[in-house]
Amino acid sequence: MKFNKWLVLIYMPNVQLSATPSRSRFMIELLLAFLLTRFPYISIPFKWFESYFHELSHGIATLLTGGSVSHIQLFPNGAGFCFSQGGSSILIAYAGYFGAALWGYSIFLMATQKQTIRFTLTLLALTVAASLLFWARDVLTIIILSVLIILFLLPLKLKNSSLLNTLLRILGLMIILNAMASPMVLLGLSGQGDAVMLAKMTWLPAWLWVMTWLAFSGFMLWLCWRKVDRKKGVSK
């Protein structure tokens, strides 16, 4: 029996290792992701994911451009701040929505591999834990980050790896959708947000920066669609 299993792994590796969804499953997952980001109360923790990866991207951009991060601050409504010094102000300001969409796609991509799904969830939980340890200062941020760690680790109790892949793919799609929707809110805010900061630093209008974030998030969503298995869908 074990010999036959190894033969399947050798001759049909994609069958065992791939968790790439079919077109129909992708559309269902995308619909679920959209609905979960729109339901009151239920959508709150999922907004925290996008907010966290948004602020994390600000922090990473700060470090990569020679600056230092003091702390991050997250709020229940999905808003957040990254307090930093030094670095490239333009790149740091732009990195938030750009990075959140990129994180969403990366999570979706990692969720198409069946064998590494538990490692992926653990790695994401450790990433949030590191942010909590080094960048969280206020009680509210500590609570929100702790909830995110639990949400990454809780699915590990599930024995069905295919379900883990599905849940993580939906999360990746939700982060991308929130990264698309969040910048649009900035159009209605005067004197606030990353787009306004970029407009002041570059003389380019805020709406133009919003459009670039929207276009990039749409591109990440298109890459997710390009990843789907057009022939057989998720193997079981």
N, C-alpha and C positions, 0 to 999 in steps of 0.2 A: 504493500500500500504506500509506504513512504517512498519506495523507488519510483512508483508511478507519479507521485506528487513532484518529485525532482525532475522527472521527464517533462512535466507540464511547465515547470519553471524555466527549463532550458529551452524548450522549443516554442513556448508561447509566454514569454516573460511579461508582455503587456497585459495579458489576461489577469495575471496575479497582482501585478504591481501598480497598474493604472486604475485611478478612480475618476477618470475624466467623464463628465456627464454627457449624455446624448443631447441633441438639440431640444427635444421636448422636455427633458428633465431640467435643462438649463433655464428654459422659459418659466417653468414652474418655480424653480428656486429664485429666479429674478422677481417673479410676482410676489412670492412670499417675502422676499427682502424688502420690496417696495411697501407692502402692506404693514410689515412689522415696524417700518420707520414712520408710519403715518398714524398708527393707533395711539391714542392718548395713554399715558402712564406706561404702557408696555414698551413704547419706543424709547423711554428715558435711558435705560442702561445701554441701549445700542447707540444712542447719541454720545454717551460717554466714551465709547470706543473711538468714534471719529474725532471727538474733542481731544482725547489722549494722544492719538497718533498725530493729530494736527500740532499739538504743543511739543510732542517728541521730535517732530520734524524741524520745528523752530530750533529746538535745542541742539539737534545734530548739525544743522546748518551753522549754528553759532560756533560749535566746537571745530567744525571743518574749516571755518574761515578765521580761526585764531582767537575766537572770543571765549568767554566763560559763562556758564549758566549758574545763576544763583538758586532759583527754584521755579517750579511751575505751580499754577493754581487752577483748579477745576471747580466748576459750579454745577449744581443739579440740572440746570436748564440747558446744559451742553456748551456753555461758554467756557472760556479758559484764557490764561495768560502764561507767557513764558518770560521770566525776568532774567535778563542777561546783560553782559557788558562786552564791548568790543565786537570784532567780527565785521562782516560785510552786511550793513543794514538792509540793503536791497535784497540780497540773497536770503537773509534771515526772514524778512517779511514775506517774501514770495514762497518760501518753503512750506508754510503751513498747509494750505489746501493742496498744493502740488504733492507734498509728501504723504498726506492722508490718502489721496487717490492711489499713489504708488504703493503704499502699504496695503490698501485694499486688494489691489491686483496681485501683489506678492503673496498675500494670505490665500487668495483664491487659487493661485498657482501651486502653492505648497499643499493645498487641500486636494489636488488631483493626483497625489501620490499616496497609495494605500499603506505601504510599509512604514513610512516615516510620520504618519499622522499623529501618533502619540508623542513622538519627539518634538514635532512642530508645536503642539499645544503646550508642552512643557517649556519649550524655548520662549514662546510668547509670554507665558506666565512669568518666567524669569526676567524677561525684558521689563515687564511692568513692575516687578519686584525691585529691580535695580533702580528704576525711576523713583519708586517710593522711598527707597533707602537714601538716595543721593539728592533728590530734587523736591521731595514733599515736605512742607513745613507746617501747613495748617491742618486742622482736624478734618475739615470737609474733604480736602484733597486726599488725605490718607484714607478716609472711608471709601471714597470713590475708587481709588486705585486698588484697595483691598477687595472691593466687589468685583472688579475686572479680573483680578488674579483668581478669585473663586470661580468666576464664569469660564475661565480658560481651563482650570483644573477639574471642575465638576464633571464635564463630559468624559474624563478619563475612566470613570467608573463604569461606563458603558462597555459592554463586551463586543458590540457590533461595530467593527471598524468602518464599515460603509456608512453607518449613521453619523459617525464622527466626521468623516469627510464631507458629508452633506451639510451638516451643521456649520462647519468651518467655511465651506464655500459660500453659504448664505451670509455668514458674517462678513466675509470679504466683499460680497456684493453690496451689503448694507453700508459698509464704510465708503465704498465708491459712490453710492447714491447720496449719502449724506454729504460727501465731499462735493457733489454736484449741486445739491440744494442749498447748502450753507452759504456759499458766496453770493447767491442770488439775494439773500436777505440783506447783504451789505448795500445793495442798490437803494434800499429804502432808509439807510442810516446816513445821517449827515455828520461828518467829522469823526466817524468812528471806523474801526476795522483796519485790516491789513491793506485793503485796496486804497483807502484814503491815505494811509502812510506812504504807500508806494507812489501815489499820485503827487504827494508833496515832495518826495525825494527825486522824482524823475520828470515831472511836468507832464506825464502821460495821464489821461483821464482815468478815474477809478473804474469806470465801466469796462474799459479796455482790459484791465487786469482781471476783472471778474470773468470776462469772456475767455481769456486764456486759460483760467482755471477750469471753467466749464468745458472748454474744448479738450483739455488734457484728461479730465475725468471721463468724458465721453470716449476718448481714445482708449483709456484703460478698460472701460466696459466693452469696447469693441474687441480688444485683445482677449478678454475673457471669452467672448463669443467665438473668436477664432480658435480658441483652445478646445472647444467642444468636439466630441467624437461624432462625426457625421454618419458613422456606420453602425456601431453597436452599443454606444452608451456605456454606462457603468457596469463593470463586470461584478459578478456576485460569487 
